[in-house]
């Protein structure tokens, strides 16, 4: 039985996602397709334009059979950990092949680059992309994730399949930029227009200015004295754009700053994160009949969550924080509603 897994953010869902789902279905002919998707916030520390319910519904309509969640504390991580947690969830959901889009789609080349990166004496203070660049390896965004999928899938005995990314299709980054620049986008009637960092910044700025460095230091991802830099940038800037430009450095990328700030806003402390060093939970967001039948085949003892009471206590608190933060900006409750087709 072939169960294909896809790691996604859908921020927002676009034609490239639809094409990947179609190609997995038509070219690999799996028995089922499982998608693990970040919920209200993305790996880059961005609030999502689509609700979790809309992400799930669109994934099912375009070919997924089962959609499961990657909560913010796992999604808002570097490429390495983002891939690891996503694949842990897919492994728990019975996936035996990971499928992804790549700028090169050359598995032999990607595997060779993965081995070369693992052998490097990496600078732990900076990103994989910068470490690769310092080693003379040019990696494009999807290939960076592809390398991590390959590494972690191998450790779980999961096969991988790469599809060549269609460069003619608009990326999620380009869609977000054009949308916030006022240009009409496909399905943008579903977008949550206030979900941008400019809406969150007043709350972040107040928290940074009113919290002591020791308090900020207690939050996850606040390391190496960055709390002082963030406080100074907050004092000096009344817009998020200005704050971000001042905060970025050789050590701290845009995504790292955004992730760190979201962890501060969500009040996720380092002690709390000690209970989240792995993610072998299957949190169901939506399914069709094939997906329902697949869930029945999962081994006894699988952490399968389709209701709040099923969610482990250590995780429920963090998921509530994520929903509450998103709701603060949206003006309406962000709820976990399972989509059934």
Backbone torsions as a table, in degrees:
resi	resn	phi	psi	omega
1	UNK	NA	131.2	-179.5
2	UNK	-104.8	118.3	176.6
3	UNK	-117.6	109.4	-177.2
4	UNK	-91.6	139.0	178.4
5	UNK	-116.7	142.6	177.9
6	UNK	-128.2	133.3	174.9
7	UNK	-97.8	128.4	-174.5
8	UNK	-143.4	161.9	173.5
9	UNK	-116.6	-36.3	-179.3
10	UNK	52.7	50.3	179.5
11	UNK	-119.5	71.6	0.0
12	UNK	-98.8	178.1	172.4
13	UNK	-65.6	134.2	-177.6
14	UNK	-142.3	-177.2	-174.3
15	UNK	-61.4	-31.6	177.8
16	UNK	-64.0	-38.6	176.6
17	UNK	-65.7	-43.7	179.5
18	UNK	-61.0	-40.8	-179.7
19	UNK	-66.5	-40.3	179.3
20	UNK	-62.8	-45.5	178.1
21	UNK	-60.6	-42.1	180.0
22	UNK	-64.3	-43.6	-177.5
23	UNK	-69.0	-38.1	176.2
24	UNK	-59.6	-45.2	-178.3
25	UNK	-66.4	-48.2	-171.6
26	UNK	-79.8	-29.8	-175.2
27	UNK	-97.6	-29.5	-177.7
28	UNK	-104.2	-20.1	178.9
29	UNK	51.2	54.5	-178.9
30	UNK	-72.1	160.5	174.8
31	UNK	-72.9	-31.5	174.5
32	UNK	-158.5	155.2	177.4
33	UNK	-118.1	126.6	178.3
34	UNK	-113.3	128.6	177.5
35	UNK	-112.7	129.0	170.5
36	UNK	-105.1	126.3	-171.7
37	UNK	-129.0	138.4	174.1
38	UNK	-63.3	149.8	-173.1
39	UNK	-86.8	-102.6	-172.1
40	UNK	-87.7	-18.8	-178.8
41	UNK	-133.4	147.8	-172.9
42	UNK	-99.5	173.7	-178.0
43	UNK	-62.9	-25.1	179.1
44	UNK	-85.4	6.2	-179.3
45	UNK	75.3	32.6	179.3
46	UNK	-109.1	142.2	169.7
47	UNK	-70.1	144.3	-174.4
48	UNK	-86.3	140.3	-179.9
49	UNK	-72.7	-29.1	180.0
50	UNK	-102.3	144.6	172.7
51	UNK	-67.6	160.0	177.7
52	UNK	-61.4	-37.7	-179.9
53	UNK	-64.0	-42.5	179.3
54	UNK	-68.9	-39.3	175.7
55	UNK	-57.0	-46.6	-176.8
56	UNK	-64.9	-46.3	-178.6
57	UNK	-60.9	-43.6	-178.6
58	UNK	-66.4	-39.2	178.1
59	UNK	-62.0	-42.9	179.6
60	UNK	-67.2	-40.6	-179.6
61	UNK	-64.8	-28.4	-178.1
62	UNK	-98.5	9.9	169.7
63	UNK	129.1	-10.9	177.2
64	UNK	-72.0	151.2	176.2
65	UNK	-103.9	-29.2	-178.9
66	UNK	-143.5	132.9	177.1
67	UNK	-120.5	127.7	179.5
68	UNK	-123.8	164.2	-169.4
69	UNK	-100.2	146.3	166.7
70	UNK	-117.1	96.7	-177.2
71	UNK	-59.4	162.5	-172.0
72	UNK	-58.0	-37.8	-177.0
73	UNK	-64.7	-22.5	175.9
74	UNK	-96.1	-34.1	-178.0
75	UNK	-73.8	-38.7	-176.1
76	UNK	-83.6	66.3	-177.9
77	UNK	-136.8	169.8	174.4
78	UNK	-62.3	165.8	-177.3
79	UNK	-54.8	-38.3	-178.6
80	UNK	-60.7	-53.8	-176.5
81	UNK	-74.5	-36.0	175.7
82	UNK	-55.7	-48.2	179.8
83	UNK	-65.3	-42.5	-178.8
84	UNK	-59.9	-50.9	-177.1
85	UNK	-65.8	-38.6	179.3
86	UNK	-63.5	-42.2	-178.8
87	UNK	-72.3	-32.8	173.6
88	UNK	-59.3	-43.6	178.8
89	UNK	-64.7	-43.7	179.6
90	UNK	-65.4	-38.2	176.0
91	UNK	-59.4	-43.9	179.2
92	UNK	-64.6	-27.7	179.8
93	UNK	-87.3	10.6	174.2
94	UNK	84.1	16.7	-179.3
95	UNK	-75.9	137.0	176.6
96	UNK	-122.5	4.8	172.2
97	UNK	-148.5	128.2	175.7
98	UNK	-97.0	130.6	179.1
99	UNK	-116.8	140.8	-178.5
100	UNK	-154.9	158.6	173.5
101	UNK	-90.4	147.4	-177.3
102	UNK	-146.0	148.2	177.7
103	UNK	-68.2	-26.7	-179.7
104	UNK	-107.5	-38.1	-178.4
105	UNK	59.1	19.3	177.9
106	UNK	-96.9	98.8	-173.6
107	UNK	-63.9	-39.6	-179.9
108	UNK	-61.4	-43.5	179.9
109	UNK	-67.1	-42.7	180.0
110	UNK	-64.5	-40.7	178.4
111	UNK	-64.6	-39.0	178.5
112	UNK	-64.7	-41.3	178.5
113	UNK	-67.1	-36.6	177.9
114	UNK	-61.4	-44.0	179.3
115	UNK	-65.6	-38.4	-179.2
116	UNK	-66.3	-41.8	179.8
117	UNK	-64.6	-39.2	179.6
118	UNK	-64.0	-26.9	-178.3
119	UNK	-85.8	-7.8	-178.3
120	UNK	-74.1	152.4	166.6
121	UNK	-87.9	86.7	-171.6
122	UNK	-72.7	148.2	171.0
123	UNK	-80.5	107.0	-173.7
124	UNK	-69.3	-12.2	-178.3
125	UNK	-85.2	-4.9	-177.0
126	UNK	-129.5	179.1	-171.3
127	UNK	-81.9	165.8	175.4
128	UNK	-59.9	-41.3	-178.2
129	UNK	-59.6	-42.3	-178.9
130	UNK	-72.7	-36.5	175.9
131	UNK	-63.3	-41.9	178.8
132	UNK	-64.1	-42.5	179.5
133	UNK	-62.5	-41.2	178.8
134	UNK	-64.2	-25.3	179.0
135	UNK	-92.1	6.2	178.7
136	UNK	82.5	16.8	178.8
137	UNK	-104.0	119.6	177.9
138	UNK	-91.1	113.6	-179.5
139	UNK	-120.5	130.7	175.8
140	UNK	-90.3	163.5	-168.8
141	UNK	-51.3	-48.8	-178.0
142	UNK	-71.5	-27.7	177.0
143	UNK	-71.4	-30.4	175.4
144	UNK	-61.2	-47.5	177.3
145	UNK	-66.6	-38.2	-179.9
146	UNK	-57.5	-42.8	179.5
147	UNK	-60.9	-41.4	179.8
148	UNK	-69.1	-38.7	176.3
149	UNK	-60.6	-43.8	-179.1
150	UNK	-61.8	-47.1	-179.2
151	UNK	-58.7	-51.6	-173.4
152	UNK	-77.5	-33.4	176.6
153	UNK	-61.6	-40.1	179.7
154	UNK	-60.2	-40.0	-177.6
155	UNK	-68.8	-20.5	178.3
156	UNK	-104.0	7.1	179.5
157	UNK	69.6	30.2	-178.9
158	UNK	-103.2	134.9	175.7
159	UNK	-73.7	161.6	177.1
160	UNK	-128.8	151.3	175.9
161	UNK	-142.4	124.4	-178.5
162	UNK	-104.0	137.0	174.4
163	UNK	-111.8	137.8	177.9
164	UNK	-65.7	124.7	-178.8
165	UNK	-71.9	133.6	179.2
166	UNK	-78.8	105.1	-175.7
167	UNK	-70.5	-11.4	179.0
168	UNK	-81.8	-12.0	179.8
169	UNK	-90.9	140.8	-175.3
170	UNK	-68.6	136.0	179.8
171	UNK	-80.5	164.0	177.1
172	UNK	-62.4	-37.7	179.0
173	UNK	-60.9	-45.2	179.8
174	UNK	-65.9	-38.5	178.9
175	UNK	-63.3	-46.0	179.6
176	UNK	-60.9	-43.9	-179.3
177	UNK	-61.8	-48.3	-178.6
178	UNK	-64.3	-38.7	179.9
179	UNK	-62.3	-48.0	-178.8
180	UNK	-73.3	-15.1	172.4
181	UNK	-86.0	0.6	174.7
182	UNK	95.1	10.3	180.0
183	UNK	-94.1	136.6	-177.0
184	UNK	-65.5	137.0	179.6
185	UNK	-124.2	155.7	176.6
186	UNK	-59.4	131.4	177.6
187	UNK	66.1	16.6	-176.0
188	UNK	-71.9	-6.7	172.5
189	UNK	-64.6	-20.2	179.2
190	UNK	-87.9	-11.3	-173.9
191	UNK	-71.9	144.1	175.5
192	UNK	-91.9	98.2	-165.8
193	UNK	-65.0	-23.5	-178.7
194	UNK	-88.0	-2.2	-177.0
195	UNK	-84.3	76.8	174.9
196	UNK	-141.2	164.1	-176.8
197	UNK	-64.5	-25.3	178.8
198	UNK	-62.4	-29.0	177.7
199	UNK	-75.7	-31.7	-177.6
200	UNK	-85.6	-23.1	-170.2
201	UNK	-58.9	-41.3	179.2
202	UNK	-55.9	-37.7	179.4
203	UNK	-71.4	-41.2	178.4
204	UNK	-64.1	-45.7	-177.1
205	UNK	-60.8	-44.5	179.3
206	UNK	-61.0	-43.5	-177.9
207	UNK	-66.0	-41.7	179.3
208	UNK	-65.4	-41.2	-176.5
209	UNK	-74.1	-29.8	-175.3
210	UNK	-95.2	-12.7	-178.5
211	UNK	-93.5	145.0	176.1
212	UNK	-74.3	157.2	175.2
213	UNK	-55.7	-36.2	-179.8
214	UNK	-64.6	-40.0	178.3
215	UNK	-65.0	-46.3	179.7
216	UNK	-62.6	-35.6	-178.1
217	UNK	-66.1	-19.4	-179.2
218	UNK	-77.0	-13.9	-176.0
219	UNK	-86.7	148.7	-178.6
220	UNK	-61.0	138.9	-179.6
221	UNK	78.7	-5.9	176.1
222	UNK	-85.0	102.6	-173.3
223	UNK	-135.0	162.2	167.7
224	UNK	56.0	32.7	175.5
225	UNK	78.9	11.7	-178.5
226	UNK	-63.6	-21.3	-179.5
227	UNK	-59.6	-35.2	179.2
228	UNK	-68.8	-40.6	178.9
229	UNK	-64.2	-43.7	-179.2
230	UNK	-64.8	-40.8	178.8
231	UNK	-63.1	-43.5	179.9
232	UNK	-64.5	-43.1	179.8
233	UNK	-64.8	-35.5	177.8
234	UNK	-67.3	-40.2	178.5
235	UNK	-63.1	-34.4	-171.3
236	UNK	-92.7	-6.1	-173.6
237	UNK	-135.9	130.1	176.7
238	UNK	-100.4	6.2	173.6
239	UNK	-126.2	151.4	179.6
240	UNK	-67.7	-35.3	180.0
241	UNK	-59.6	-45.4	178.6
242	UNK	-65.9	-42.5	177.9
243	UNK	-58.2	-48.0	-176.6
244	UNK	-65.3	-44.1	-179.9
245	UNK	-60.0	-38.4	179.6
246	UNK	-74.4	-30.4	-174.6
247	UNK	-80.2	-29.3	-178.2
248	UNK	-65.2	139.2	178.2
249	UNK	-147.0	-176.6	176.5
250	UNK	-62.3	-33.6	-178.4
251	UNK	-80.7	-40.4	-172.3
252	UNK	-113.6	113.0	179.3
253	UNK	-77.4	169.6	176.5
254	UNK	-56.2	-47.3	-178.5
255	UNK	-64.0	-40.4	-179.8
256	UNK	-63.8	-41.8	178.0
257	UNK	-61.2	-46.4	-178.0
258	UNK	-64.3	-42.9	178.4
259	UNK	-61.5	-45.5	-179.2
260	UNK	-60.5	-44.3	-178.7
261	UNK	-66.5	-35.9	176.4
262	UNK	-67.4	-36.4	176.5
263	UNK	-64.3	-37.4	176.6
264	UNK	-64.9	-45.7	-179.9
265	UNK	-63.4	-36.7	179.8
266	UNK	-80.0	-7.8	179.5
267	UNK	60.8	44.5	177.5
268	UNK	-92.5	108.2	-176.3
269	UNK	-92.8	165.5	-174.1
270	UNK	-65.2	-36.5	178.8
271	UNK	-62.3	-42.6	179.1
272	UNK	-60.7	-38.4	-176.0
273	UNK	-72.3	-12.0	176.2
274	UNK	-64.4	-21.9	177.5
275	UNK	-88.6	6.3	-174.8
276	UNK	-130.8	46.5	-179.8
277	UNK	-91.1	1.7	175.8
278	UNK	-152.7	164.5	-178.7
279	UNK	-146.0	80.4	179.1
280	UNK	-104.4	41.8	179.5
281	UNK	-109.9	144.9	177.2
282	UNK	-111.2	99.5	-178.7
283	UNK	-100.1	108.3	-171.0
284	UNK	-78.1	126.5	175.2
285	UNK	-104.4	-30.9	-178.3
286	UNK	-175.1	161.9	-177.7
287	UNK	-167.2	157.5	167.5
288	UNK	-105.8	-169.8	-177.2
289	UNK	-63.9	-37.2	177.5
290	UNK	-61.8	-41.9	178.1
291	UNK	-64.4	-40.5	178.0
292	UNK	-61.9	-43.3	179.7
293	UNK	-65.1	-37.6	179.7
294	UNK	-63.9	-41.1	-179.5
295	UNK	-59.3	-32.2	-179.6
296	UNK	-68.7	-17.9	-178.2
297	UNK	-90.1	-8.2	-177.7
298	UNK	-66.6	144.7	-176.5
299	UNK	-58.6	148.9	174.7
300	UNK	-60.4	136.9	-177.6
301	UNK	99.1	-10.6	174.9
302	UNK	-60.2	135.0	177.4
303	UNK	-77.0	88.7	-175.2
304	UNK	-105.4	120.6	-173.0
305	UNK	-122.2	114.0	174.9
306	UNK	-123.1	0.3	175.6
307	UNK	-141.8	156.9	-178.7
308	UNK	-57.1	-36.7	-176.7
309	UNK	-68.7	-16.0	177.5
310	UNK	-82.5	-21.3	-173.8
311	UNK	-73.9	129.4	178.2
312	UNK	-55.2	142.8	-175.4
313	UNK	-56.6	-38.7	-178.8
314	UNK	-59.9	-29.7	-176.5
315	UNK	-94.8	-32.7	-177.1
316	UNK	-59.0	-40.9	-178.6
317	UNK	-61.2	-42.2	-179.2
318	UNK	-70.2	-38.3	178.1
319	UNK	-65.6	-37.4	176.3
320	UNK	-64.1	-40.0	178.7
321	UNK	-61.7	-42.1	179.4
322	UNK	-60.8	-47.6	-179.0
323	UNK	-65.0	-40.6	-178.4
324	UNK	-66.1	-39.2	179.2
325	UNK	-65.2	-45.5	179.0
326	UNK	-61.9	-41.1	-179.4
327	UNK	-65.5	-30.4	-180.0
328	UNK	-57.3	-38.4	-179.1
329	UNK	-85.6	-36.6	-173.5
330	UNK	-76.0	-23.9	-179.4
331	UNK	78.6	3.9	178.3
332	UNK	-143.5	148.7	-176.9
333	UNK	-59.9	134.9	170.9
334	UNK	-90.1	114.6	-172.7
335	UNK	-118.1	155.6	175.0
336	UNK	-93.5	100.9	179.2
337	UNK	-118.0	117.1	-178.7
338	UNK	-72.1	129.5	179.0
339	UNK	-92.3	128.7	179.9
340	UNK	-124.1	124.3	177.2
341	UNK	-112.1	NA	NA
